[in-house]
Amino acid sequence: MRNVFLLIFGWGAFIYAGMVALYFLARALWGTDDGQAVPEVDNDTVRPETSA
């Protein structure tokens, strides 16, 4: 019976560690706040350089 409890605890810790890893992966890939976002460039304000 002790083996069953250890197995359940082991799987629980394994799943929890995987969820924590996925949380940090998602924050690294998609965790951009509005203050960190690069503003979009308006095509009307971008002018080619004519001093060449």
Backbone as CSV, one residue per row, in Angstrom:
resi,resn,N_x,N_y,N_z,CA_x,CA_y,CA_z,C_x,C_y,C_z
1,MET,0.816,-1.193,0.000,0.000,0.000,0.000,0.866,1.266,0.000
2,ARG,2.006,1.181,0.635,2.917,2.318,0.654,3.421,2.639,-0.755
3,ASN,3.591,1.609,-1.580,4.055,1.836,-2.952,3.028,2.609,-3.766
4,VAL,1.759,2.372,-3.519,0.709,3.068,-4.251,0.727,4.552,-3.892
5,PHE,0.867,4.876,-2.620,0.933,6.275,-2.208,2.177,6.951,-2.775
6,LEU,3.283,6.263,-2.788,4.502,6.828,-3.345,4.349,7.048,-4.848
7,LEU,3.687,6.131,-5.516,3.452,6.273,-6.947,2.549,7.479,-7.239
8,ILE,1.487,7.627,-6.448,0.579,8.766,-6.638,1.310,10.069,-6.355
9,PHE,2.092,10.112,-5.292,2.849,11.317,-4.966,3.876,11.623,-6.056
10,GLY,4.540,10.613,-6.569,5.539,10.804,-7.618,4.925,11.352,-8.890
11,TRP,3.789,10.787,-9.300,3.123,11.296,-10.501,2.616,12.716,-10.292
12,GLY,2.121,13.002,-9.103,1.663,14.357,-8.812,2.802,15.361,-8.894
13,ALA,3.952,15.022,-8.325,5.105,15.919,-8.388,5.594,16.077,-9.829
14,PHE,5.557,15.007,-10.599,5.981,15.051,-11.993,5.068,15.963,-12.816
15,ILE,3.761,15.825,-12.621,2.803,16.655,-13.363,2.922,18.111,-12.927
16,TYR,3.101,18.342,-11.626,3.251,19.709,-11.129,4.501,20.362,-11.708
17,ALA,5.598,19.646,-11.751,6.831,20.197,-12.313,6.661,20.506,-13.798
18,GLY,5.936,19.677,-14.514,5.674,19.938,-15.923,4.817,21.166,-16.129
19,MET,3.827,21.368,-15.268,2.982,22.554,-15.386,3.763,23.823,-15.064
20,VAL,4.645,23.754,-14.085,5.485,24.911,-13.758,6.418,25.223,-14.927
21,ALA,6.983,24.192,-15.541,7.866,24.404,-16.689,7.096,25.017,-17.856
22,LEU,5.879,24.569,-18.100,5.074,25.142,-19.171,4.684,26.584,-18.868
23,TYR,4.462,26.903,-17.605,4.158,28.283,-17.224,5.324,29.202,-17.576
24,PHE,6.542,28.816,-17.201,7.690,29.658,-17.493,7.995,29.708,-18.987
25,LEU,7.754,28.612,-19.691,7.934,28.626,-21.139,6.953,29.583,-21.798
26,ALA,5.700,29.553,-21.375,4.699,30.453,-21.942,5.023,31.904,-21.614
27,ARG,5.503,32.173,-20.400,5.874,33.554,-20.051,7.046,34.031,-20.893
28,ALA,7.979,33.129,-21.194,9.140,33.521,-21.995,8.752,33.776,-23.446
29,LEU,7.791,33.023,-23.960,7.431,33.162,-25.362,6.358,34.213,-25.604
30,TRP,5.345,34.259,-24.728,4.197,35.126,-24.991,3.934,36.114,-23.869
31,GLY,4.872,36.346,-22.988,4.638,37.211,-21.846,4.972,38.655,-22.108
32,THR,4.497,39.220,-23.180,4.787,40.609,-23.513,3.627,41.482,-23.035
33,ASP,3.925,42.412,-22.138,2.914,43.348,-21.669,2.793,44.504,-22.649
34,ASP,1.802,45.360,-22.419,1.615,46.512,-23.293,2.793,47.481,-23.197
35,GLY,3.396,47.584,-22.029,4.525,48.477,-21.868,5.789,47.969,-22.538
36,GLN,5.880,46.668,-22.768,7.053,46.078,-23.383,6.915,45.933,-24.894
37,ALA,5.708,46.067,-25.390,5.464,45.825,-26.810,6.105,46.922,-27.654
38,VAL,6.589,46.542,-28.811,7.166,47.500,-29.746,6.016,48.169,-30.485
39,PRO,5.955,49.494,-30.479,4.848,50.155,-31.183,4.923,49.904,-32.681
40,GLU,3.750,49.754,-33.276,3.708,49.511,-34.718,4.071,50.785,-35.464
41,VAL,4.780,50.610,-36.554,5.219,51.749,-37.348,4.121,52.083,-38.346
42,ASP,3.751,53.354,-38.376,2.755,53.809,-39.337,3.448,54.018,-40.682
43,ASN,2.880,53.485,-41.741,3.508,53.573,-43.060,3.567,55.005,-43.580
44,ASP,2.686,55.892,-43.119,2.682,57.269,-43.593,3.849,58.069,-43.015
45,THR,4.331,57.685,-41.839,5.399,58.462,-41.212,6.781,57.984,-41.609
46,VAL,6.883,56.843,-42.243,8.189,56.317,-42.647,8.513,56.850,-44.036
47,ARG,9.608,57.584,-44.131,10.015,58.164,-45.410,11.368,57.593,-45.811
48,PRO,11.568,57.290,-47.060,12.880,56.805,-47.493,13.917,57.925,-47.419
49,GLU,15.138,57.554,-47.200,16.217,58.534,-47.118,16.535,59.032,-48.521
50,THR,16.530,60.364,-48.717,16.743,60.937,-50.054,18.055,61.677,-50.170
51,SER,18.950,61.555,-49.204,20.192,62.321,-49.227,21.323,61.558,-49.928
52,ALA,21.021,60.515,-50.645,22.073,59.721,-51.271,22.581,60.307,-52.552
